[in-house]
Amino acid sequence: MEAQGVAHKADGKVVFIDGALPFEWVSANINRTKHNWEQGTLTAVHRESAQRVEPHCPHFGLHQGSCGGCKMQHLHVAAQVAVKQRVLEDNLWHLGKVKPETIYRPIEGPAWGYRYRARLSVRFVRKKGTVLVGFHERKSRYVADMQVCPILPPHVSALLMPLRALIASLEAAESCPQIELACGDSVTALVLRHLEPLSDADLAMLRSFAVQHAGVQWWLQSKGPETVCLLDEGGDALSYALPEFGITMPFKPTDFTQVNPHINRVLVSRALRLLDARPDERVIDWFCGLGNFTLPLATQAREVLGIEGSETLVARSRENYLKNKASTASKRPLAATEFVARNLFEITPDMLIQDGIADKWLVDPPREGAFALVRALAVLHQEKLGLSEEPATPGLQSWHPPKRIVYVSCNPATLARDADLLVHQAGYRCSGAGVVNMFPHTAHVESIAVFDYVG
């Protein structure tokens, strides 16, 4: 979904129009033509949709130089959610031939000031003698001339112009291409990518900036992500809380955390409520990351296994578990929890059995989805029913599939592909699905689905 209007020419050819909304009468310039479709840009709206609204950001637009960070500010937020729900349902049906028995109420939150993570490009424009800090222009490699950004937290939006002035004053102004932003509950981490070593004078300016802007914490990155380090030790740790479970999650600015903490708190609560883990059950959290779902699960289940592809993330999740286990803030003592590293894109039926019997699964994969995982599950189901011509996987007789799977997805196409396997080959029904508006004003579709084993 690219947030484009769809029209049809008299000959039936499809035309995608940037900036147009359903049921509008518009004029457009066609700038790309293919055999069976064309693409254009809106030039005039002759009859507006009732869902069209005035964009909140002064940098939003279709013209050259407009910020490309958002695509849907001209569409009412409620209509954005409805469109995303339709995208989810269409993907599940057309790609997976799966129709959820229940459509869950969308998970929504603040439409502005929600983006606690961002990668801001930095560009020293020699001809203008100025520095730009922000997102790229629409369909361009150039950095947009942004003074404010309403989707960033207000205190971060207010830093854009001071950051421009700061970078312009550095000796390394032309060798700092990026600032990565990661906001915690009390700390705003700024990771400065620098291609050349920073002078003592430059480091002093960074420290002065942090003093002037309370809560700012500078991190430096000289090469790859493994080189990221804190400029000065001390101060508050970067972390976010999940108050409902009494969990605090420390993280580093380059660790994966959800962009929208308001939605994340609701998403974790919804996922655990749907999973309904009981005190006598064992749960596996696939693609567990830092333990965003694992640690809350440990307040409910008898035993939890968190599995992640990165050894580094597994070590970080273990640290988070031990810190929270020692804390008195947790709503109840954390259950026995283990974390292991494994390539989840190459998992086999044998590996699945070795992980032991789990009553329930939580699956939260990246955009690529969890195809190898659900395929392995489907193979075991077929073997269990005697439908496979291959020899049964060792240990199959004492193993059984999870009775419920909660699948959190950031890509409706790969969710639909995996749902196809789960429903048509692994013995599950899709009990429900719904969208999660993690990224308002963008075309990104996050969702949650529940699959119950029926054999």
Buried (B, 14 or more C-beta within 10 A) or exposed (E): BEBBBEBEEEEEBEBBBBBBBEEBEBEBEEEEEEEEEBBBBBEEBEEBBEBBBEBEBEBBBBEEEBBBBBBBBBBBBEBBBBBBBEBBBEBBBEBBEBEBEEBBEBBBBEBBBBBBBBEBBBBBEEEEEBBBBBBBBBEEEBBBBBEBBBBBBEBBBEBBEBBBEBBBEBEBBBBBBBBBBBBBEBBBBBBBBBEEEBEEEBBEBBEEBBEEBEBBBBBBBBEEEEEBEBBEEEEEEBBBBBEBBBBBBBBBBBBBBBBBBBBBBBBBBBBBEBBEBEEEBBBBBBBBBBBBBBBBBBBBBBBBBBBBBBEBBBEBBBBBBEBBBEEEEBBEEBBEBEBEBBEBBEBEBBBBBEBEEBBBBBBBBBEEBBBBBBBBBBBBBBBBEEEBEEEEBEBBEEBBBBBBBBBBBBBBBBBBBBBBBBBEBBBBBBBBBBBBBBBBBBBBBBBBBBBBBEE
